[in-house]
Amino acid sequence: MASEQLSERLRRDVEAFVPPERLHVLPNGIPLAPCNCRSKRENGTVRVLFLSNMVETKGPLVLLAALSRLKEEFTFRIIFTGDWFPPLTREFFEERVRELGLVNRVDFVGPVTGDRKRELLEWADIMALPTFRDAFPIVLLEAMAAGLAIVSTTEGGIPDMISNNVSGLLVPPRDVEKLTDALGTLMRDPELRIRLGEEARSKVERRFTLQRFELGLSNILTQCLRKPAL
């Protein structure tokens, strides 16, 4: 039996079931469209995007808590996307938005795909995904390819996707204080946002293209066919 994992950091998830010589690491890849990373706006209202589903483990409530600490210092808007997954409900989330005084800062647009997703990635200055249960979220690759400055966490294989302080900012899962600091750093420094976004785009071009994934998969399949089954 052979197995493929998305990141070296995820080996432990299957190493009890798969012999090391049968375990291959192959990161996801995505198709690339042109991106002018320096076109991101450098002043005015900072636009933040949470591009996922409304699942508690993706961190939307943690993100709200962090944003509530920044509302006096910065002018920002955030768009949340996705379907609702219990126990998180729209009613509870909207009540939390009111409690934190973020009513005029938060929009929810539901599930997005295709052109609408691309429009939101072009609209945003910052992508925030403070997930605390994840493996290798492909939405982060999409945000990197769009040249966005990203704030995410050290969960799962994310540190293999994003190099902290180089192609994005990473914080410990569920750490509201450090998430607040990271978001504040990006909100006050547009040049840092541009620099991180440019490096994120470059990293996708080097390591996470669809062509690279297809070549890697072909190589793995060839190796497996050449080895006897264990």
C-alpha positions as CSV (number, residue, x, y, z in Angstrom):
1,M,0.0,0.0,0.0
2,A,1.3,3.5,-0.9
3,S,0.1,6.8,0.5
4,E,0.5,10.4,-0.4
5,Q,0.6,13.3,2.0
6,L,0.4,17.1,1.3
7,S,3.2,18.1,3.7
8,E,6.1,16.6,5.7
9,R,4.4,17.9,8.8
10,L,1.5,15.6,8.2
11,R,3.5,12.3,8.1
12,R,2.5,11.5,11.6
13,D,-1.2,11.3,10.6
14,V,-0.5,8.1,8.6
15,E,2.9,6.8,9.7
16,A,1.4,4.2,12.0
17,F,-0.4,2.7,9.0
18,V,2.0,3.2,6.0
19,P,5.6,2.0,5.8
20,P,8.0,5.0,5.4
21,E,9.2,3.8,2.0
22,R,5.6,3.8,0.8
23,L,4.8,7.3,2.0
24,H,5.2,10.1,-0.5
25,V,4.9,13.9,0.1
26,L,3.2,15.9,-2.7
27,P,1.9,19.4,-2.0
28,N,-1.2,20.6,-3.8
29,G,-0.9,22.8,-6.8
30,I,-3.2,25.3,-8.4
31,P,-3.5,26.9,-11.9
32,L,-2.1,30.5,-12.0
33,A,-3.6,33.6,-13.5
34,P,-1.7,36.9,-14.0
35,C,-1.3,39.0,-10.9
36,N,0.0,42.5,-10.4
37,C,0.7,42.3,-6.7
38,R,1.7,46.0,-6.4
39,S,-1.7,47.1,-7.6
40,K,-3.0,46.4,-4.0
41,R,-4.1,49.7,-2.5
42,E,-1.6,51.4,-0.2
43,N,-3.9,53.6,2.0
44,G,-7.5,54.1,3.0
45,T,-9.8,51.5,4.4
46,V,-8.0,48.1,4.8
47,R,-9.9,45.3,3.3
48,V,-9.8,41.9,5.0
49,L,-11.1,38.7,3.6
50,F,-12.1,35.5,5.4
51,L,-12.4,33.0,2.5
52,S,-13.6,29.7,3.8
53,N,-16.8,28.2,5.2
54,M,-18.3,29.4,8.4
55,V,-16.9,26.6,10.5
56,E,-15.9,27.3,14.1
57,T,-12.5,25.5,13.6
58,K,-11.6,27.8,10.8
59,G,-11.4,30.6,13.3
60,P,-14.1,33.2,12.4
61,L,-14.9,33.9,16.1
62,V,-11.2,34.2,17.0
63,L,-10.9,36.6,14.1
64,L,-13.8,38.7,15.3
65,A,-12.2,38.9,18.7
66,A,-9.0,40.1,17.3
67,L,-10.6,42.7,15.0
68,S,-12.6,44.1,17.9
69,R,-9.3,45.1,19.5
70,L,-8.3,47.0,16.4
71,K,-11.4,48.9,15.6
72,E,-10.3,52.1,17.5
73,E,-7.0,52.3,15.7
74,F,-7.7,51.3,12.2
75,T,-10.4,51.8,9.5
76,F,-11.1,48.4,8.0
77,R,-13.9,46.2,6.5
78,I,-14.0,42.4,6.5
79,I,-16.0,40.1,4.3
80,F,-16.8,36.6,5.6
81,T,-17.8,33.9,3.0
82,G,-19.1,30.4,3.0
83,D,-21.9,28.1,4.2
84,W,-22.8,27.8,7.9
85,F,-21.9,24.6,9.8
86,P,-23.3,24.0,13.3
87,P,-22.7,24.6,16.1
88,L,-21.8,28.0,14.5
89,T,-25.0,29.7,13.3
90,R,-25.6,32.9,11.5
91,E,-27.8,34.2,14.4
92,F,-25.0,33.6,16.9
93,F,-22.4,35.1,14.7
94,E,-24.4,38.2,14.0
95,E,-25.1,38.7,17.7
96,R,-21.4,38.4,18.4
97,V,-20.7,41.0,15.7
98,R,-23.1,43.4,17.5
99,E,-21.6,42.7,20.9
100,L,-18.1,43.6,19.7
101,G,-19.2,46.8,18.0
102,L,-18.3,45.6,14.5
103,V,-21.7,45.9,12.7
104,N,-20.5,48.6,10.3
105,R,-17.2,46.7,9.6
106,V,-18.5,43.2,8.8
107,D,-20.2,41.8,5.7
108,F,-21.2,38.2,5.0
109,V,-21.7,37.2,1.4
110,G,-22.4,33.4,1.6
111,P,-20.6,30.8,-0.6
112,V,-18.5,32.1,-3.4
113,T,-16.9,30.3,-6.4
114,G,-15.4,31.1,-9.8
115,D,-15.5,34.8,-10.8
116,R,-17.0,36.0,-7.5
117,K,-14.1,34.4,-5.6
118,R,-11.6,36.0,-7.9
119,E,-13.3,39.4,-7.5
120,L,-13.0,39.1,-3.7
121,L,-9.3,38.1,-3.9
122,E,-8.7,41.2,-6.0
123,W,-10.7,43.3,-3.6
124,A,-8.8,42.3,-0.5
125,D,-5.6,43.7,1.0
126,I,-5.3,40.9,3.7
127,M,-6.4,37.3,3.8
128,A,-7.1,36.1,7.3
129,L,-7.6,32.4,8.1
130,P,-6.9,31.7,11.8
131,T,-7.8,28.0,11.5
132,F,-7.1,25.6,14.4
133,R,-8.0,22.3,12.6
134,D,-6.6,22.0,9.1
135,A,-4.1,20.2,6.9
136,F,-3.2,22.1,3.8
137,P,-5.9,24.6,3.0
138,I,-5.9,25.2,-0.7
139,V,-7.6,28.6,-0.2
140,L,-4.3,29.9,1.2
141,L,-2.6,28.9,-2.1
142,E,-5.3,30.9,-4.0
143,A,-4.7,33.9,-1.8
144,M,-0.9,33.6,-2.2
145,A,-1.4,33.4,-6.0
146,A,-3.4,36.6,-5.8
147,G,-0.6,38.4,-4.1
148,L,-2.3,38.9,-0.8
149,A,-0.7,39.5,2.5
150,I,-1.8,36.5,4.6
151,V,-2.3,36.0,8.3
152,S,-2.9,32.3,9.3
153,T,-1.7,29.8,11.9
154,T,0.9,27.2,12.5
155,E,-1.7,24.5,12.2
156,G,-1.0,21.3,10.1
157,G,1.0,21.9,6.9
158,I,0.5,25.6,6.8
159,P,4.1,26.5,7.7
160,D,5.2,24.5,4.7
161,M,3.0,26.8,2.6
162,I,3.8,30.1,4.2
163,S,7.2,31.1,5.6
164,N,6.6,33.3,8.7
165,N,7.6,36.9,8.1
166,V,8.6,36.1,4.5
167,S,5.5,35.1,2.6
168,G,2.9,35.8,5.3
169,L,2.5,36.0,9.1
170,L,1.7,32.9,11.2
171,V,0.5,32.8,14.7
172,P,-0.3,30.0,17.2
173,P,-3.9,28.6,16.8
174,R,-6.5,30.3,19.0
175,D,-4.1,33.0,20.2
176,V,-6.2,36.2,20.0
177,E,-3.4,38.5,21.2
178,K,-0.9,37.4,18.6
179,L,-3.5,37.4,15.9
180,T,-4.4,41.0,16.8
181,D,-0.7,41.9,16.7
182,A,-0.2,40.3,13.3
183,L,-3.3,42.0,11.8
184,G,-2.3,45.3,13.3
185,T,1.1,45.1,11.8
186,L,-0.3,44.6,8.3
187,M,-2.9,47.2,8.7
188,R,-0.4,49.9,9.6
189,D,2.2,48.9,6.9
190,P,1.0,48.8,3.3
191,E,4.5,48.3,2.0
192,L,4.8,45.2,4.2
193,R,1.5,43.9,2.8
194,I,2.8,44.3,-0.8
195,R,6.2,42.7,0.0
196,L,4.6,39.7,1.7
197,G,2.1,39.4,-1.1
198,E,4.8,39.5,-3.8
199,E,6.9,36.8,-2.0
200,A,3.7,34.7,-1.5
201,R,3.0,34.8,-5.3
202,S,6.6,34.0,-6.0
203,K,6.5,30.9,-3.7
204,V,3.4,29.6,-5.5
205,E,5.1,30.0,-8.8
206,R,8.1,28.1,-7.5
207,R,6.5,25.3,-5.6
208,F,2.7,25.1,-5.9
209,T,1.7,25.2,-9.5
210,L,-0.7,22.7,-11.0
211,Q,2.1,21.6,-13.5
212,R,4.5,20.9,-10.6
213,F,1.8,18.8,-8.9
214,E,1.0,16.8,-12.0
215,L,4.7,16.1,-12.6
216,G,5.1,15.1,-8.9
217,L,2.1,12.8,-9.1
218,S,3.4,11.2,-12.3
219,N,6.8,10.5,-10.7
220,I,5.2,9.0,-7.6
221,L,3.0,6.7,-9.7
222,T,6.0,5.6,-11.7
223,Q,8.0,4.8,-8.5
224,C,5.0,2.8,-7.1
225,L,4.7,0.8,-10.3
226,R,8.4,-0.1,-10.2
227,K,8.3,-1.3,-6.6
228,P,6.8,-4.7,-5.5
229,A,3.8,-4.4,-3.2
230,L,4.6,-5.0,0.5
